[in-house]
Amino acid sequence: MGNQTLLFLCLLALFFLQSNTLASKAAGFEASLEHSYDPCSPLGPQHWGTLQESWAMCASRPEGMQSPISIKPSNIHNTNLGRLFKYYTEAPALLLNMGHEIMVSWTESPGVLLLNGKIFHLRQCHWHTPSEHELFGKRYPLELHIVHTTSELTPKKAVIGVLFEYGGKADPFLGKLWGALNELKELNVTSLDVGSIYPPVVGDEESYFRYNGSVTSPPCSEPVIWTVMKEVRSVTEEQVELLRAPVNHTDNARPTQPLNGRKVYFSDPSYEQKEEGHASS
């Protein structure tokens, strides 16, 4: 690609960024647009670490544990961490337009995830298009993040990541939100009460990848215990477009980050010898 072509594409992206920012301000969430996912923007991912002092962790560091990452055979350690120990139930929730992503935020925690002897309470889930994590060299059209925190004074965070591929089968959780997502777009509002709703299905709970990472948007806080499910679930193109419409059809995926020597564990139920003593068990 020539320099003139690249310059034209960056100027075009900047035009759309400015247009989207004006539309976002009209919708009332300009405070959430202090960063951008556009690589051509001065607010883009490569600049996050310099935009605010509290975002310094976003910058590339030799000791950094940033997310997302590329999961590939060369960095996987096989083990058996056991089935995910979690319990979910229905609870009241809100559907929110956060400016960069669509979020379901439960007003009461609908369940827990047990990790490393600690109880993590389910708080919210949100979507990224395309996926942030790469699996075996592939970036998928959608990724769901299910966010849990402890109840400590300084909460610890654990996130389950679920990847989606286009298929004939619709995602049932997004199916339940179909009407509310349409309202969010058509009414140009930032919050809707969706009543009591059951959290999303994560797929095969025995096969997953585990590593220590970070939040994937500013302030890029570390550490976060990441569980990326091996099973890739199905979603329709219409469902993905409905998620993108309220945020002006913009991508919201951070580029993959250096592993910096971290281990990525694959929990394989057929693996006989269980490894002990690693931080992300």
VENNOR-V762917 format. One record per run of one state. SS is the DSSP state (alpha for helix, beta for strand, coil for the rest). FROM is the first residue (numbers start at 1). TO is the last residue. Records with the same first field share a line. If there is no record, write none. Layout:
SS: FROM-TO ; FROM-TO
This chain:
coil: 1-2 ; 28-29 ; 33-44 ; 52-52 ; 59-69 ; 72-72 ; 80-85 ; 89-89 ; 98-101 ; 107-110 ; 116-117 ; 129-133 ; 136-137 ; 140-141 ; 150-156 ; 167-171 ; 177-177 ; 187-190 ; 199-207 ; 215-221 ; 230-232 ; 236-236 ; 246-263 ; 268-281
alpha: 3-27 ; 30-32 ; 45-51 ; 53-58 ; 73-75 ; 172-176 ; 178-186 ; 237-245
beta: 70-71 ; 76-79 ; 86-88 ; 90-97 ; 102-106 ; 111-115 ; 118-128 ; 134-135 ; 138-139 ; 142-149 ; 157-166 ; 191-198 ; 208-214 ; 222-229 ; 233-235 ; 264-267
